[in-house]
Amino acid sequence: MDQAKIDWDGFRGDIEGIEIEDSPQTVRLKSRDYFWYSPILNEQLRKCWAHLVVCPKSEAEVIRVASACAKWRVPVTPRGGGTGNYGQAVPLVGGIILDMTGLYKVLEVGDGFVRCETGLLISDLDRAVQDTGQELLMWPSTRSQATIGGFISGGSGGIGSVRHGVLRDDGNVRMLRIVTLEETPRIITLKGPEIQKVHHAYGTNGIIVELELALRPAVDWHHAIALFEDYTDAVRFGEALCREDYDIYLISVVDKRFSPFYRTLNDVFPETRHAVFSMVGPKTIDAFKADAVAHRGAVSLMMSDNELEAAGLPPVYECSYNHTTLQALKSDRSWTYLQVAYPQPYDPKIDAVMREEFGDDILRHHEFARERGAYQLFAIPLLKFTTKERLYEVADRYEALGCTVFDAHVYTIAEGGMKVVDEVQMAFKAEADPHGLMNPGKTSQAEAEMVLG
Ligand SMILES: Cc1cc2nc3c(=O)[nH]c(=O)nc-3n(C[C@H](O)[C@H](O)[C@H](O)COP(=O)(O)OP(=O)(O)OC[C@H]3O[C@@H](n4cnc5c(N)ncnc54)[C@H](O)[C@@H]3O)c2cc1C
């Protein structure tokens, strides 16, 4: 795809009246996401920039932009908050960044569901549904910067997943409204299992303008930390919390060697103890404390949102998922991370072997979540980065020990988490993006090589 051949004046003429940003500084800033977590992706993506940022404010404006992009063959990379980790919102071949944050309206909150535009910040959406006594089923730890459209297009699950499963699970996302990338764009509404056509497709097969999510009655979640001398005890405590009759929204097990990255928490997460960060409902607080003691641990923090704010402490969800990695990177940019699914039940031998072979170059961090109803154990270990070869040597070692590694150091869907080309999503791409203009190069390595030439 050759940028030089695009008639930018013609394109601008067709979208006249719609806000654009073309200062080089803004365009470069909005061409980035959190790919720099990976030194490998940083090398590949740090010089990839769009030509222009276009900021529609309504579905009608999105349709005009989609039509102009199809007519002038302009590549389009949708963008929400730009918090994705794999360069999902980075344009490989220029074109425009479609900044979706101008579509931020909550359209309807009903009993058990919310319908909204997709550029809305997740924290704003959650606040709106909380006003009705309900809450979102799950959100990423980036909730105050990330949009709900970006979560559906690029995310998988997060805080709440130990209770309600992942985004992919039936009934969590109820409807997606898509604008196609054609000269005369169409609106396609996907419901039920059909949402898989577009969920986690990195904005490669349609612009999601509106969506509907399931809601549950709100719980007054308390921020909890339990401390353990032994890491296996901490994981076993996490396993014990995985019960239908417990109100638990987060179970994140973090190695004590993370403690120096959390200075503000040192009184409640000292360097001598491994921690389980959790969000616990009022009816489960007593059981949580008793279970911690039964696993040779003790609770060091149990606070409501208001109490936490008054104490000047960060929310526990900022000590979970990829926020844990972020805290380490803030102190030392030589860390990176892996994404690993562990066999069930937890076998401490895996971590013992990794410790023996890689020592302090790996710091343990596990997350509990449900998928299709079953509890699963995932890990986001920190890894000291030296070379690409060594990173994959460590990944291979995890796999030899029975784990599955989801590659966080590639920007394509097929070679990353999914591990295969998703034929259903590719068939929908042929329908919704017939000119292959949406986030080109992100579906598979083969497509990337084709568009990069
Ligand atoms: C510190 C940290 C913690 C994180 N924790 C989690 C976590 O707990 N769980 C999790 O799943 N992820 C997590 N992530 C990844 C990311 O924050 C989430 O997936 C987030 O929801 C992405 O939203 P966003 O608005 O920033 O999306 P962006 O990064 O802007 O976009 C993500 C992808 O979606 C596409 N896209 C955006 N909007 C649309 C649209 N309207 N239509 C079509 N395509 C669109 C983009 O092109 C891109 O491919 C984390 C990242 C960081 C840096």
The ligand as a MOL file (V3000), in Angstrom:
LIG
                    3D

  0  0  0     0  0            999 V3000
M  V30 BEGIN CTAB
M  V30 COUNTS 53 58 0 0 0
M  V30 BEGIN ATOM
M  V30 1 C -1.4910 -1.6530 32.2180 0
M  V30 2 C -2.3520 -2.4400 31.2990 0
M  V30 3 C -3.2770 -3.3290 31.8250 0
M  V30 4 C -4.1480 -4.0610 30.9710 0
M  V30 5 N -5.0380 -4.9340 31.5110 0
M  V30 6 C -5.8750 -5.6210 30.6820 0
M  V30 7 C -6.8340 -6.5150 31.2020 0
M  V30 8 O -6.9910 -6.6560 32.4160 0
M  V30 9 N -7.6160 -7.2010 30.3250 0
M  V30 10 C -7.5310 -7.0100 28.9550 0
M  V30 11 O -8.2750 -7.6480 28.1890 0
M  V30 12 N -6.6440 -6.1390 28.4380 0
M  V30 13 C -5.8290 -5.4430 29.2670 0
M  V30 14 N -4.9490 -4.5480 28.7370 0
M  V30 15 C -5.0010 -4.2280 27.2970 0
M  V30 16 C -5.9550 -3.0270 27.0010 0
M  V30 17 O -5.8190 -2.0390 28.0030 0
M  V30 18 C -7.4360 -3.4210 26.9580 0
M  V30 19 O -7.6650 -4.4560 26.0630 0
M  V30 20 C -8.3070 -2.2000 26.6040 0
M  V30 21 O -9.6400 -2.5340 26.8140 0
M  V30 22 C -8.1490 -1.6810 25.2040 0
M  V30 23 O -9.0200 -0.5750 25.0450 0
M  V30 24 P -8.5460 0.7170 24.2710 0
M  V30 25 O -9.6970 1.6430 24.1540 0
M  V30 26 O -7.3110 1.2840 24.8620 0
M  V30 27 O -8.2380 0.0600 22.8550 0
M  V30 28 P -7.1550 0.4690 21.7570 0
M  V30 29 O -5.7890 0.0960 22.2540 0
M  V30 30 O -7.3540 1.8590 21.3270 0
M  V30 31 O -7.5800 -0.5210 20.5870 0
M  V30 32 C -7.4950 -1.9060 20.7190 0
M  V30 33 C -7.8540 -2.5570 19.3770 0
M  V30 34 O -9.2150 -2.3490 19.1160 0
M  V30 35 C -9.4260 -1.6720 17.8750 0
M  V30 36 N -10.5770 -0.7820 18.0710 0
M  V30 37 C -10.7170 0.1920 19.0010 0
M  V30 38 N -11.9470 0.7270 18.9350 0
M  V30 39 C -12.6070 0.0930 17.9280 0
M  V30 40 C -13.9040 0.1980 17.3660 0
M  V30 41 N -14.8060 1.0660 17.8330 0
M  V30 42 N -14.2320 -0.6090 16.3220 0
M  V30 43 C -13.3450 -1.5160 15.8370 0
M  V30 44 N -12.1050 -1.6550 16.3430 0
M  V30 45 C -11.7340 -0.8740 17.3700 0
M  V30 46 C -8.1230 -0.9840 17.5960 0
M  V30 47 O -7.9000 -0.8250 16.1900 0
M  V30 48 C -7.1150 -1.9540 18.1930 0
M  V30 49 O -6.8260 -2.9660 17.2630 0
M  V30 50 C -4.0550 -3.8590 29.5620 0
M  V30 51 C -3.1110 -2.9590 29.0390 0
M  V30 52 C -2.2670 -2.2580 29.8770 0
M  V30 53 C -1.2980 -1.2850 29.2750 0
M  V30 END ATOM
M  V30 BEGIN BOND
M  V30 1 1 1 2
M  V30 2 1 2 3
M  V30 3 2 2 52
M  V30 4 2 3 4
M  V30 5 1 4 5
M  V30 6 1 4 50
M  V30 7 2 5 6
M  V30 8 1 6 7
M  V30 9 1 6 13
M  V30 10 2 7 8
M  V30 11 1 7 9
M  V30 12 1 9 10
M  V30 13 2 10 11
M  V30 14 1 10 12
M  V30 15 2 12 13
M  V30 16 1 13 14
M  V30 17 1 14 15
M  V30 18 1 14 50
M  V30 19 1 15 16
M  V30 20 1 16 17
M  V30 21 1 16 18
M  V30 22 1 18 19
M  V30 23 1 18 20
M  V30 24 1 20 21
M  V30 25 1 20 22
M  V30 26 1 22 23
M  V30 27 1 23 24
M  V30 28 2 24 25
M  V30 29 1 24 26
M  V30 30 1 24 27
M  V30 31 1 27 28
M  V30 32 2 28 29
M  V30 33 1 28 30
M  V30 34 1 28 31
M  V30 35 1 31 32
M  V30 36 1 32 33
M  V30 37 1 33 34
M  V30 38 1 33 48
M  V30 39 1 34 35
M  V30 40 1 35 36
M  V30 41 1 35 46
M  V30 42 1 36 37
M  V30 43 1 36 45
M  V30 44 2 37 38
M  V30 45 1 38 39
M  V30 46 1 39 40
M  V30 47 2 39 45
M  V30 48 1 40 41
M  V30 49 2 40 42
M  V30 50 1 42 43
M  V30 51 2 43 44
M  V30 52 1 44 45
M  V30 53 1 46 47
M  V30 54 1 46 48
M  V30 55 1 48 49
M  V30 56 2 50 51
M  V30 57 1 51 52
M  V30 58 1 52 53
M  V30 END BOND
M  V30 END CTAB
M  END
